[in-house]
Amino acid sequence: MPVSYPVHPRRHTRHRALAALAAVLVTAGALTGCSGDDGPETAVETFLGGWRSGDLQAVGFIQPTGGRVPAGEVTKQLQALAGELAANPPELTRTGEISTKGDVATARVKVSWALPGGARWTYENPVRLKRGGDDHWQVIWEPAVVHEKLEDGDRIALRREPAQRAGVLDGAGQPIVAPRPVVRVQVVPGEIDDVPGLIRKLDTAFKAIRPALSPPVDLGDLPKRLKEAKPDARVDVVTLRDEAYRQIKPRIYELPGTRFESEQLLLAPTREFARALLGSVDQATADDLQAHPERYARGDLVGHGGLQGRYDERLRGVTGVTVITERTTPEGKVEPTGTELFRNDPKPGQPVKTTIDVATQNAADAALRGQTRRSALVALRISDGAVLAAANGPGAAGENLAFTAQVPPGSTFKVVSALGLLDRGAVTPQTTVNCPKTSTVEGRSFKNSDNFELGAVPFATDFAKSCNTAFVALAPKLGPDGLAQAGRTLGLEAAWDLGADAFTGKVSANGSATEQAAAAIGQGTTLVSPLAMASATAAVARGKFEQPKLLLDPAPAKPAPAGEALKPESVSALKSMMRGVVTSGSGSALADVPGEPVHGKTGTAEYDNNPANTHAWFVGWQGDVAFAVFVEQGGAGSKVAAPIAEKFLRGLAAS
């Protein structure tokens, strides 16, 4: 049912009106009601200005029957008649010429009220004036001056009708967030003899729910809430997705005092489904109501975070509002009179269509499900750059690390370094490049993981085994900004218009010899996001950069232009080396993944001065899907990120 829209009067406006009223009442006995002798035009303009400001002392008023009306009384009646709109006076404009017949003049006034939700209620109303014996024009005061349908004792009231919220759609045009069944678990205090025992049983049951179906349920404050509630009240314990409730229903359904109410809420397919990217839809918070009292009312659904928050205005539509009149009964009850003054019907929201693929997103979420550290997995369709999945592990706490993390890429950046070296003709996959245990540049020592050494081997082997010292030795061949140039051919550092916040990377350039050496192995000042690395990987697989696409409608206004085609001989060599990472190198965990060949690169990225502190990475592609896996403080990419990538691809193959 429509509810009345709460109005929060501005304190200073109310004080000003009361001060003006007090001044009017003090001087009312001496007021002559003069409005000047320049004709009815001056009297009307003075009245309109006083209506807007709340100060009517310069205006003379008479009743339709001819008796004088104190200006202070008119001020009170204007406030009362305006009702829920009293805090925001209307815009007032006289229109056309004033018609005069004898001692009576009639002016036409355009009245325009701002209504909640951005609508305006505009109408024309007559204002009548009468010339007194002293030739002064006075306003004939009656409720119809505010609106022709208003009578004594009426007040304007508002009824809101929320619009139908639109959904966020997947790449197939189907709603991702849609009404889904939930069950509210409640307890009645008066029917519980053993509160601690009930809570223990509920806690055991809730802990048995699969993590993918429900977050942990905190019952810490339930005893206090039960104690403070009325004996016959229904105290909410938790709202569960229907599948979570069904999992534990046999354990809790017969517990004393329990009640269960079914309803529907706007939810994604699973609790974790692209959660940070999508955001959430919840009832308006106190902060929402305080920040936008003209937009939200208690009980409204509001998007928070992610796409739901960014496109909330589009998704929520336009709230309908009806202007009616109310009146206080002799018993003191305020009731509608049945008179409708204006109606602005709600306009449903417009959906936001994304490129997300449900099966790919589910596989990505499942691959990260066991992670306790902050982590992310991004998947793109190589053929058109569509973002198929953006998953963030449980530790990300709602942050979309998949798009916005700014972290060193470690050895996954050897994809970029190798491309730069191949483009310059500095190496081929067969070029022999020494791989010692350590290499020193300007006094700084660089080493390989676990201090391995390969000796003099082909560059393809250095790449497959992720030999840091080989790349450190080759760094001077890239020149001061060769690495940054190679990165830009893959779309790094570009201005992307994705429809969501995204970090496209910052590649080291023009640094010292030590910095150039560090940057060649993805350290130093180079920073990327998982999305940036997934896009760079897709560019290699595709043969040129295409900006990732996330939103199809509304389509971003200024996507980055496509890059030029990469050198075919460089791309061919790099693809071969990335395949070698899986078949005989550090990415062997993916060697037996079913389906098309997997290409990839592991990464172990130091993020401070302690070599023991590292992020785990894996980037790669299979078929038409490119992806990047990142685990913050995860350790070695080959041991942590590569198995996550394997789990993702196996899950995708099984979907």
C-alpha positions, -999 to 999 in steps of 0.1 A, spaced: 0 0 0 12 36 -6 27 52 24 30 88 34 63 103 24 80 117 56 90 153 54 118 167 75 113 204 78 144 225 77 148 240 111 159 274 100 128 277 77 105 269 105 122 293 129 120 321 103 83 314 98 76 314 135 95 346 140 76 363 113 43 350 127 52 364 162 61 397 147 28 398 128 8 390 159 24 417 179 17 443 152 -16 429 140 -37 454 160 -20 483 143 -19 468 109 -40 486 83 -37 460 56 -23 485 31 -7 470 0 3 502 -17 -16 524 -41 0 512 -74 -28 490 -83 -36 452 -79 -3 442 -96 18 456 -67 -5 439 -42 -3 405 -59 35 407 -62 38 417 -26 16 387 -16 36 362 -37 69 374 -22 55 371 13 42 336 6 76 325 -5 95 342 24 69 335 51 67 372 59 32 387 50 33 418 72 32 441 41 1 424 27 -35 433 36 -61 405 37 -99 404 39 -124 376 41 -147 370 11 -174 385 34 -153 417 38 -139 413 73 -102 419 78 -78 389 84 -46 395 103 -15 386 83 -3 364 111 -35 343 108 -29 339 70 7 328 77 -6 301 100 -32 289 76 -8 288 47 15 265 67 -14 243 78 -29 240 43 5 232 28 8 203 52 36 179 41 49 205 16 51 233 42 89 231 46 95 238 9 74 268 -4 64 266 -40 77 287 -69 51 314 -76 47 334 -109 19 357 -120 8 349 -155 -11 371 -179 -29 403 -172 -50 410 -142 -87 414 -149 -106 441 -131 -143 445 -127 -153 473 -105 -135 470 -71 -126 433 -76 -95 421 -95 -85 386 -104 -49 375 -111 -37 342 -124 -8 326 -105 13 296 -115 21 275 -85 49 249 -88 57 225 -59 88 203 -58 77 167 -49 97 138 -36 115 118 -63 120 149 -86 85 154 -98 68 188 -99 32 196 -93 23 227 -113 -10 244 -118 -26 278 -122 -48 293 -95 -68 325 -93 -60 351 -66 -88 376 -60 -83 412 -47 -106 439 -35 -101 476 -35 -109 493 -2 -123 527 4 -88 542 6 -80 529 -28 -57 502 -14 -59 467 -29 -62 438 -5 -60 400 -11 -92 381 -5 -80 353 17 -95 318 14 -80 283 12 -87 282 -25 -58 307 -29 -35 278 -23 -55 254 -45 -90 257 -57 -101 224 -41 -88 232 -6 -113 241 21 -110 252 57 -94 225 78 -77 207 49 -40 200 46 -20 187 17 -6 152 22 15 129 0 13 92 -8 43 75 -23 43 45 -45 78 30 -51 86 20 -86 94 -16 -97 131 -19 -94 148 -33 -125 173 -61 -125 210 -64 -133 211 -88 -163 237 -113 -174 251 -116 -209 221 -136 -220 197 -109 -209 184 -128 -179 182 -112 -144 211 -119 -122 194 -103 -92 158 -115 -91 132 -123 -64 142 -155 -48 126 -174 -19 139 -169 16 127 -181 51 127 -158 81 136 -178 112 118 -164 143 113 -174 179 85 -165 204 100 -157 239 70 -169 258 72 -204 244 108 -210 253 116 -227 287 154 -232 280 168 -203 261 205 -214 263 195 -249 251 176 -235 222 204 -212 212 229 -241 213 207 -262 190 202 -233 166 239 -225 165 248 -261 157 223 -262 129 234 -229 114 270 -239 114 261 -270 94 249 -248 64 272 -249 35 292 -216 33 281 -209 -2 245 -207 10 248 -185 41 273 -164 60 280 -173 96 250 -166 119 258 -146 150 235 -154 179 254 -134 205 227 -108 211 197 -132 209 193 -138 246 191 -100 253 166 -95 225 144 -123 237 145 -109 273 135 -74 261 107 -86 238 71 -92 247 62 -128 254 41 -132 223 64 -112 200 81 -129 170 119 -122 174 138 -124 141 168 -147 143 180 -148 107 168 -148 71 180 -178 51 179 -186 14 153 -213 9 180 -239 0 199 -231 32 168 -234 53 159 -268 36 193 -281 44 187 -277 82 149 -278 84 148 -312 101 171 -298 129 152 -267 137 115 -270 126 103 -287 158 124 -267 182 101 -250 209 91 -214 201 103 -214 165 83 -198 137 91 -197 100 79 -171 74 84 -175 37 89 -144 15 110 -133 -15 139 -110 -16 160 -96 -45 191 -118 -45 218 -131 -68 218 -169 -77 242 -176 -48 253 -156 -18 288 -152 -33 278 -146 -69 299 -116 -82 291 -100 -48 316 -72 -49 309 -63 -85 271 -64 -82 267 -48 -48 235 -54 -28 199 -42 -26 188 -35 9 163 -13 28 173 23 31 197 29 59 196 58 84 225 73 64 205 70 31 175 87 47 197 115 62 217 121 30 187 120 6 154 127 24 139 139 -9 147 106 -26 143 78 0 117 69 26 118 42 52 113 8 37 126 18 2 150 -6 -15 184 10 -22 214 -2 -41 246 -2 -20 281 -7 -36 290 -22 -69 267 -18 -99 236 -17 -77 249 14 -60 264 31 -91 233 27 -112 208 29 -83 189 58 -99 184 40 -132 175 7 -115 151 20 -90 130 41 -114 109 70 -104 88 69 -73 51 77 -79 35 104 -57 -1 113 -52 -11 147 -37 -43 144 -16 -61 164 11 -65 153 47 -86 166 75 -85 161 113 -117 146 126 -135 158 158 -118 129 176 -84 142 166 -77 116 139 -62 126 106 -81 110 77 -80 115 39 -109 135 25 -110 115 -8 -99 145 -28 -69 139 -51 -51 170 -63 -23 155 -84 -9 121 -94 25 112 -108 25 75 -115 57 55 -107 80 47 -136 97 14 -135 135 12 -134 156 3 -164 178 -28 -163 215 -28 -164 228 -54 -188 262 -69 -182 284 -94 -200 286 -117 -170 281 -154 -178 264 -174 -150 283 -206 -156 317 -189 -157 310 -168 -126 298 -199 -107 331 -217 -116 351 -187 -106 333 -183 -72 337 -220 -66 374 -219 -73 380 -193 -47 356 -207 -21 382 -223 1 404 -192 3 407 -174 36 430 -147 21 419 -118 0 418 -132 -36 403 -126 -70 397 -143 -103 387 -125 -135 377 -142 -167 373 -126 -202 361 -138 -235 390 -134 -259 370 -129 -290 353 -98 -279 367 -88 -245 335 -95 -226 340 -99 -188 326 -133 -180 334 -135 -143 346 -112 -116 351 -132 -84 365 -121 -51 373 -145 -23 357 -144 11 385 -124 26 379 -95 2 351 -82 25 331 -67 -3 360 -50 -21 362 -57 -58 399 -66 -59 393 -83 -93 391 -48 -108 407 -24 -84 436 -40 -66 469 -22 -72 496 -48 -66 529 -60 -82 523 -87 -108 555 -107 -101 566 -131 -128 533 -129 -147 547 -97 -160 574 -117 -178 547 -120 -204 551 -83 -210 589 -83 -207 592 -112 -231 569 -95 -256 591 -64 -254 623 -84 -259 608 -104 -288 595 -72 -305 630 -57 -303 646 -88 -317 667 -91 -285 659 -128 -282 640 -157 -297 627 -187 -279 658 -205 -289 683 -179 -278 706 -192 -250 703 -171 -219 721 -180 -187 701 -187 -155 723 -185 -124 711 -187 -88 716 -150 -83 723 -119 -102 736 -85 -88 727 -51 -102 741 -20 -87 747 -38 -55 712 -54 -53 710 -91 -54 683 -109 -74 676 -146 -69 653 -173 -82 626 -190 -62 642 -216 -39 676 -205 -53 673 -228 -84 696 -224 -113 693 -237 -149 726 -227 -164 728 -218 -201 694 -228 -215 671 -216 -243 651 -184 -234 619 -205 -237 631 -227 -208 640 -196 -187 604 -184 -193 588 -218 -186 607 -222 -154 603 -185 -145 640 -177 -141 644 -142 -126 681 -139 -131 678 -145 -169 653 -116 -172 674 -94 -149 703 -99 -173 680 -91 -203 665 -60 -188 690 -35 -203 679 -46 -238 644 -32 -231 658 3 -226 645 29 -201 609 27 -212 607 -4 -234 588 -23 -207 561 4 -205 558 6 -243 553 -32 -244 527 -29 -217 508 -2 -235 505 -24 -266 486 -48 -244 463 -20 -230 480 -14 -197 478 22 -183 451 31 -208 420 51 -199 392 24 -199 355 33 -198 341 1 -183 311 13 -164 327 3 -132 359 14 -114 390 -4 -127 428 0 -123 445 -5 -157 480 -6 -143 511 15 -139 543 3 -155 578 13 -144 597 35 -168 629 55 -169 641 41 -136 676 32 -125 693 0 -137 682 -17 -104 646 -5 -110 647 -17 -146 659 -51 -135 631 -54 -108 605 -42 -133 614 -69 -158 603 -95 -133 572 -77 -122 586 -60 -91 598 -24 -86 571 3 -90 550 -17 -115 514 -22 -103 484 -40 -119 450 -53 -112 438 -89 -119 415 -74 -146 445 -56 -162 465 -88 -163 436 -108 -177 431 -82 -204 468 -82 -213 467 -120 -215 437 -119 -237 455 -94 -259 483 -119 -265 458 -147 -272 439 -124 -296 468 -107 -312 458 -72 -303 443 -52 -274 406 -48 -270 392 -30 -239 373 -53 -216 336 -49 -218 313 -52 -188 282 -31 -195 261 -36 -227 233 -13 -216 240 15 -207 270 11 -230 300 32 -218 304 64 -237 341 64 -243 357 29 -244 394 28 -251 402 23 -288 414 -11 -300 452 -14 -302 471 -21 -333 478 -57 -342 508 -72 -324 537 -85 -344 527 -119 -355 561 -135 -350 563 -121 -315 528 -134 -306 535 -168 -321 567 -172 -301 551 -159 -268 521 -183 -272 545 -212 -277 564 -202 -245 532 -198 -225 522 -232 -235 556 -245 -223 548 -231 -189 520 -256 -186 536 -286 -203 570 -284 -188 573 -255 -164 559 -239 -133 523 -242 -144 522 -280 -147 492 -282 -123 471 -274 -154 487 -299 -178 459 -324 -176 430 -301 -176 404 -315 -200 396 -295 -232 417 -273 -254 454 -266 -246 460 -243 -216 486 -215 -220 497 -195 -189 523 -179 -166 528 -182 -129 538 -153 -107 552 -149 -72 553 -112 -64 572 -97 -35 553 -67 -20 577 -54 7 614 -58 16 609 -93 30 613 -119 2 592 -143 23 561 -121 18 547 -127 -17 514 -126 -36 505 -156 -57 495 -152 -94 485 -172 -124 474 -158 -158 464 -178 -189 438 -189 -213 420 -219 -226 399 -218 -257 381 -185 -258 385 -177 -221 414 -157 -207 418 -154 -169 439 -141 -140 441 -155 -105 454 -134 -76 459 -144 -39 471 -117 -16 500 -129 5 494 -163 -10 530 -174 -15 542 -191 -46 520 -188 -77 528 -224 -89 516 -238 -55 486 -216 -48 473 -197 -78 479 -224 -104 457 -250 -85 430 -224 -83 432 -218 -120 430 -256 -125 399 -258 -103 383 -230 -122 389 -246 -156 377 -280 -144 346 -264 -130 339 -245 -162 343 -277 -182 318 -295 -160 292 -268 -162 
